[in-house]
Amino acid sequence: MGSLYSLVAFYSDCPCEQDNWHDSKMMIDCENCSLCRESCPTGSIPVDRFLIHAEKCPGFLNEIEPDVPYWVQLQPDWHNALIGCMRCQFVCPVNKPYLDNIMAGPSFSEDETDMILNKTPWEKLSSKTRQKLGISEGVYRRLPPNLSALIEKQKKVMQR
C-alpha cells in the first residue's frame, strides 16, 4: 500500500523468542523520485536523510497543544485534512492505485458540526456522535481548529 500506512505500536511484557525488527529502509520506487519532497509545504522531507523532520511536518504541527503555531496559521492553504497532512501521500506514485479506494464516511448534522467547532467537551457529545467520529478524545481536541480552517478555506473558494 505504498506509504498509506497508519503505524500502530503494541507492547507487552511477554518474552519474544524471535526478534523480527529491522532498520528502516526506503521503497525502491522512492530512489529516483522527489514528488513528496517537492509537494511538502514546510520542507520537512530532506534530500540528505531518509526520515522526515517531523517537527516541521504540518501533520505534526496541527496536532500539538495548545494550538497550531502562528506561522502555520499564516498559511491557510496548508490545511488540507482534518487530521494530519496528506500532500506527500497524494502525489506518491506508489499510492496512486489506492487513492480511489476511499470509502464514504459518516455524515454529520449542522448541530454536530457546531458542537465540534465550539469545542464541546468529548463527554458532552452524544455517544452516536463520538462513534461516528471514530477517533480518540485526544485526537478530537485537535479537530475544531482543523475543521474551522478547512471551512474557512472552502468559504474563500466559494467566494471566487
Backbone as numpy.savetxt, mean C-alpha at the origin, in Angstrom:
# Nx Ny Nz CAx CAy CAz Cx Cy Cz
3.89 -14.87 -9.09 3.07 -13.67 -9.09 3.93 -12.41 -9.09
5.09 -12.48 -9.60 5.93 -11.28 -9.67 6.18 -10.71 -8.29
5.97 -9.42 -8.16 6.22 -8.77 -6.87 4.92 -8.46 -6.14
3.82 -9.04 -6.59 2.52 -8.79 -5.96 2.29 -9.72 -4.76
3.22 -9.76 -3.88 3.11 -10.57 -2.68 2.91 -9.68 -1.49
2.11 -10.14 -0.55 2.05 -9.52 0.77 2.76 -10.49 1.69
3.92 -10.09 2.14 4.70 -10.97 3.00 4.11 -10.97 4.41
4.01 -12.14 4.97 3.50 -12.30 6.31 4.49 -13.18 7.06
4.79 -12.82 8.28 5.72 -13.61 9.08 4.96 -14.36 10.17
5.34 -15.57 10.38 4.81 -16.38 11.46 5.98 -16.78 12.33
5.73 -16.87 13.61 6.80 -17.30 14.49 6.26 -18.30 15.49
7.17 -19.09 15.99 6.80 -20.15 16.92 8.02 -20.48 17.77
7.76 -21.10 18.90 8.87 -21.56 19.72 9.16 -23.04 19.47
8.49 -23.62 18.46 8.76 -25.01 18.10 10.12 -25.10 17.42
10.91 -26.08 17.79 12.21 -26.22 17.13 12.04 -26.64 15.66
12.88 -26.08 14.82 12.86 -26.43 13.39 14.01 -27.38 13.11
13.70 -28.45 12.45 14.74 -29.41 12.12 15.47 -29.01 10.85
14.82 -28.21 10.04 15.42 -27.81 8.77 15.24 -26.31 8.61
16.29 -25.63 8.20 16.24 -24.19 7.98 16.27 -23.94 6.48
15.14 -23.43 5.95 15.04 -23.18 4.51 15.28 -21.72 4.16
15.75 -20.94 5.10 15.97 -19.52 4.87 17.11 -19.33 3.87
16.95 -18.33 3.01 18.01 -18.02 2.05 18.06 -16.52 1.87
19.13 -16.03 1.30 19.30 -14.61 1.07 18.29 -14.12 0.03
17.95 -12.83 0.14 17.08 -12.21 -0.86 17.78 -12.23 -2.20
16.99 -12.39 -3.25 17.59 -12.32 -4.58 16.61 -11.66 -5.53
17.13 -11.12 -6.56 16.35 -10.41 -7.56 15.80 -11.41 -8.58
14.58 -11.13 -9.06 14.04 -11.95 -10.13 14.89 -11.72 -11.38
15.05 -12.74 -12.17 15.84 -12.64 -13.39 15.31 -11.53 -14.30
13.98 -11.41 -14.38 13.37 -10.39 -15.24 13.73 -8.96 -14.81
14.18 -8.80 -13.59 14.50 -7.46 -13.07 15.91 -6.99 -13.47
16.74 -7.92 -13.87 18.15 -7.59 -14.10 18.38 -6.48 -15.12
17.58 -6.42 -16.16 17.77 -5.39 -17.19 16.55 -4.48 -17.30
15.84 -4.30 -16.20 14.63 -3.49 -16.19 14.77 -2.41 -15.12
14.22 -1.25 -15.38 14.27 -0.17 -14.40 12.92 0.54 -14.29
11.85 -0.09 -14.76 10.54 0.55 -14.77 10.06 0.91 -13.36
10.28 0.04 -12.40 9.84 0.33 -11.04 10.59 1.53 -10.48
11.88 1.55 -10.69 12.70 2.67 -10.20 12.26 3.99 -10.85
11.99 3.95 -12.13 11.59 5.16 -12.86 10.20 5.64 -12.44
9.34 4.75 -11.98 7.98 5.14 -11.60 7.87 5.58 -10.15
8.89 5.36 -9.35 8.83 5.69 -7.92 8.96 7.21 -7.73
7.93 7.84 -7.15 7.97 9.29 -7.02 9.01 9.81 -6.02
9.44 8.97 -5.09 10.39 9.44 -4.07 11.81 8.94 -4.27
12.03 8.14 -5.30 13.38 7.62 -5.53 13.80 6.60 -4.48
12.86 5.86 -3.94 13.21 4.90 -2.89 13.77 3.59 -3.43
13.78 3.44 -4.76 14.34 2.22 -5.37 15.68 2.60 -6.00
16.77 2.28 -5.33 18.08 2.71 -5.81 18.66 1.80 -6.90
19.62 2.34 -7.61 20.33 1.57 -8.63 21.36 0.67 -7.97
21.93 1.13 -6.89 23.12 0.48 -6.32 22.85 -0.61 -5.29
21.59 -0.93 -5.02 21.34 -2.02 -4.08 20.00 -2.67 -4.39
19.81 -3.89 -3.90 18.61 -4.66 -4.18 17.41 -4.17 -3.37
17.61 -3.88 -2.09 16.51 -3.49 -1.22 16.16 -2.02 -1.40
14.87 -1.72 -1.29 14.44 -0.33 -1.41 14.76 0.42 -0.11
14.72 1.74 -0.20 14.83 2.59 0.99 13.41 2.79 1.50
12.97 1.90 2.38 11.58 1.92 2.87 11.22 3.24 3.52
12.18 3.89 4.16 11.91 5.16 4.84 11.53 6.28 3.88
11.75 6.07 2.58 11.37 7.05 1.56 10.16 6.62 0.75
9.71 5.39 0.94 8.62 4.81 0.14 7.27 5.42 0.55
6.48 5.90 -0.41 5.16 6.44 -0.07 4.28 5.45 0.69
4.41 4.18 0.37 3.64 3.16 1.09 3.96 3.15 2.57
5.21 3.35 2.92 5.61 3.43 4.32 5.22 4.79 4.90
5.45 5.84 4.15 5.21 7.18 4.67 3.75 7.46 4.97
2.84 6.86 4.22 1.44 7.13 4.54 0.88 6.12 5.54
1.75 5.34 6.15 1.33 4.41 7.20 1.86 4.82 8.57
2.73 5.81 8.63 3.35 6.15 9.92 2.47 7.09 10.73
2.67 7.06 12.02 1.96 7.94 12.94 2.84 9.14 13.23
2.29 10.27 13.59 0.87 10.52 13.71 0.23 10.90 12.38
1.03 11.32 11.41 0.43 11.73 10.15 1.46 11.64 9.03
0.98 11.75 7.83 1.84 11.73 6.66 2.78 12.93 6.72
4.08 12.76 6.45 4.99 13.90 6.49 4.54 15.03 5.57
4.80 16.26 5.99 4.32 17.43 5.24 4.79 17.41 3.79
6.01 16.94 3.52 6.53 16.97 2.16 5.81 15.98 1.26
5.20 14.94 1.85 4.39 14.02 1.05 3.02 14.65 0.80
2.50 15.37 1.80 1.21 16.03 1.65 1.25 17.08 0.54
2.43 17.63 0.27 2.57 18.63 -0.78 2.53 18.01 -2.18
2.51 16.71 -2.24 2.49 15.98 -3.52 1.21 15.16 -3.62
0.04 15.77 -3.80 -1.21 15.00 -3.80 -1.28 13.93 -4.88
-0.55 14.09 -5.97 -0.59 13.07 -7.01 0.12 11.79 -6.59
0.86 11.82 -5.49 1.51 10.61 -4.99 0.50 9.65 -4.39
-0.62 10.15 -3.90 -1.63 9.29 -3.29 -2.37 8.55 -4.40
-2.22 7.24 -4.41 -2.86 6.45 -5.45 -3.50 5.18 -4.91
-3.49 5.01 -3.59 -4.05 3.80 -3.00 -4.50 4.08 -1.57
-5.48 3.32 -1.11 -5.93 3.48 0.27 -4.86 3.04 1.25
-4.17 1.99 0.90 -3.12 1.46 1.77 -1.90 1.23 0.90
-0.81 1.85 1.28 0.42 1.66 0.53 0.47 2.45 -0.76
1.39 2.06 -1.61 1.59 2.69 -2.91 1.87 1.57 -3.89
1.27 1.63 -5.03 1.42 0.52 -5.99 2.08 0.94 -7.30
2.64 2.12 -7.36 3.21 2.60 -8.63 4.24 1.63 -9.20
5.13 1.16 -8.37 6.16 0.24 -8.86 5.56 -1.10 -9.26
4.50 -1.51 -8.57 3.86 -2.78 -8.87 3.11 -2.74 -10.21
2.45 -1.62 -10.48 1.64 -1.51 -11.68 2.47 -1.49 -12.96
3.69 -1.01 -12.92 4.51 -0.95 -14.14 5.36 -2.20 -14.36
5.41 -3.06 -13.38 6.26 -4.26 -13.46 5.75 -5.23 -14.52
6.57 -5.54 -15.54 6.15 -6.47 -16.59 5.82 -7.86 -16.05
6.47 -8.28 -14.99 6.20 -9.61 -14.41 4.81 -9.64 -13.77
4.36 -8.49 -13.27 3.05 -8.42 -12.63 1.90 -8.30 -13.63
2.21 -7.89 -14.84 1.18 -7.57 -15.84 0.10 -8.65 -15.99
0.44 -9.93 -16.05 -0.61 -10.94 -16.22 -1.59 -11.01 -15.04
-1.19 -10.49 -13.90 -2.01 -10.61 -12.70 -2.84 -9.36 -12.40
-2.56 -8.26 -13.07 -3.24 -7.01 -12.76 -4.71 -7.01 -13.15
-5.10 -7.87 -14.08 -6.51 -7.96 -14.47 -7.31 -8.88 -13.56
-6.64 -9.52 -12.62 -7.30 -10.46 -11.71 -7.83 -9.74 -10.46
-8.25 -8.52 -10.62 -8.75 -7.75 -9.50 -10.21 -8.11 -9.27
-10.51 -8.48 -8.05 -11.88 -8.83 -7.70 -12.56 -7.62 -7.10
-13.82 -7.46 -7.40 -14.58 -6.36 -6.83 -14.68 -6.55 -5.32
-14.44 -5.48 -4.62 -14.54 -5.52 -3.17 -15.90 -5.03 -2.72
-16.07 -4.89 -1.42 -17.35 -4.45 -0.90 -17.62 -2.98 -1.23
-18.88 -2.61 -1.20 -19.28 -1.22 -1.38 -19.59 -0.64 -0.01
-19.29 0.65 0.15 -19.54 1.32 1.41 -20.56 2.42 1.19
-21.48 2.53 2.12 -22.50 3.57 2.03 -21.87 4.93 2.30
-22.61 5.98 1.99 -22.14 7.33 2.28 -21.92 7.50 3.78
-22.81 6.92 4.59 -22.66 7.02 6.05 -21.39 6.31 6.52
-21.12 5.12 5.97 -19.90 4.40 6.35 -18.66 5.19 5.94
-18.70 5.76 4.75 -17.57 6.56 4.27 -17.35 7.77 5.17
-18.43 8.44 5.55 -18.32 9.60 6.45 -17.73 9.19 7.79
-18.13 8.03 8.29 -17.59 7.56 9.56 -16.08 7.35 9.47
-15.64 6.78 8.36 -14.20 6.56 8.18 -13.48 7.91 8.08
-14.01 8.81 7.25 -13.38 10.12 7.06 -13.35 10.92 8.36
-14.35 10.74 9.22 -14.42 11.46 10.49 -13.69 10.74 11.61
-12.92 9.72 11.25 -12.08 8.98 12.20 -12.88 8.38 13.35
-14.03 7.84 13.01 -14.84 7.15 14.01 -14.00 6.02 14.60
-13.91 5.93 15.92 -13.11 4.86 16.53 -13.57 3.48 16.05
-12.61 2.61 15.89 -12.83 1.25 15.39 -13.98 0.57 16.12
-13.99 0.65 17.42 -15.00 -0.05 18.21 -16.41 0.53 18.03
-16.51 1.74 17.48 -17.82 2.35 17.24 -18.35 2.08 15.83
-17.53 1.48 14.99 -18.01 1.05 13.68 -18.85 -0.20 13.87
-19.83 -0.38 13.01 -20.63 -1.61 13.11 -19.74 -2.81 12.77
-20.14 -3.95 13.27 -19.35 -5.15 12.96 -19.38 -5.43 11.46
-20.51 -5.08 10.81 -20.62 -5.27 9.36 -19.59 -4.39 8.63
-19.44 -3.13 9.05 -18.47 -2.23 8.42 -17.04 -2.73 8.67
-16.74 -3.15 9.90 -15.40 -3.67 10.21 -15.10 -4.90 9.36
-16.10 -5.75 9.20 -15.90 -6.96 8.39 -15.67 -6.59 6.93
-16.42 -5.64 6.41 -16.23 -5.21 5.01 -14.85 -4.60 4.81
-14.36 -3.88 5.80 -13.03 -3.28 5.67 -11.97 -4.36 5.54
-12.11 -5.44 6.29 -11.18 -6.56 6.18 -9.75 -6.24 6.56
-9.57 -5.28 7.47 -8.24 -4.88 7.90 -8.20 -4.80 9.43
-7.03 -4.64 9.96 -6.88 -4.53 11.41 -7.18 -3.11 11.88
-7.38 -2.98 13.16 -7.62 -1.65 13.75 -6.43 -0.73 13.50
-5.23 -1.26 13.57 -4.03 -0.45 13.32 -3.98 0.11 11.91
-4.35 -0.70 10.93 -4.37 -0.25 9.54 -5.53 0.73 9.34
-6.64 0.48 10.01 -7.81 1.35 9.90 -7.46 2.80 10.26
-6.63 2.99 11.25 -6.26 4.35 11.67 -5.61 5.15 10.55
-5.03 4.47 9.57 -4.37 5.16 8.46 -5.31 5.43 7.29
-6.50 4.85 7.31 -7.42 5.05 6.18 -7.93 6.48 6.03
-8.36 7.16 7.10 -8.94 8.50 6.90 -8.07 9.46 6.10
-6.78 9.64 6.42 -6.00 10.59 5.61 -5.80 10.12 4.17
-5.63 8.82 3.97 -5.44 8.30 2.61 -6.72 8.39 1.80
-7.85 8.04 2.41 -9.13 8.13 1.72 -9.45 9.59 1.39
-9.20 10.47 2.34 -9.44 11.90 2.12 -8.59 12.42 0.95
-7.32 12.03 0.92 -6.43 12.46 -0.17 -6.93 11.96 -1.52
-7.40 10.71 -1.57 -7.90 10.15 -2.82 -9.19 10.83 -3.27
-10.05 11.15 -2.32 -11.30 11.85 -2.67 -10.98 13.24 -3.20
-10.07 13.94 -2.54 -9.68 15.28 -3.00 -9.06 15.22 -4.39
-8.24 14.22 -4.62 -7.62 14.03 -5.93 -8.69 13.80 -7.00
-9.69 12.97 -6.68 -10.76 12.68 -7.63 -11.60 13.92 -7.90
-11.84 14.74 -6.88 -12.59 15.98 -7.07 -11.87 16.90 -8.07
-10.55 16.99 -7.95 -9.77 17.83 -8.87 -9.85 17.30 -10.29
-9.83 15.99 -10.44 -9.94 15.37 -11.77 -11.31 15.70 -12.36
-12.34 15.62 -11.55 -13.71 15.87 -12.02 -13.92 17.32 -12.40
-13.16 18.25 -11.80 -13.30 19.68 -12.09 -12.67 20.06 -13.41
-11.80 19.24 -13.91 -11.09 19.55 -15.17 -11.98 19.48 -16.35
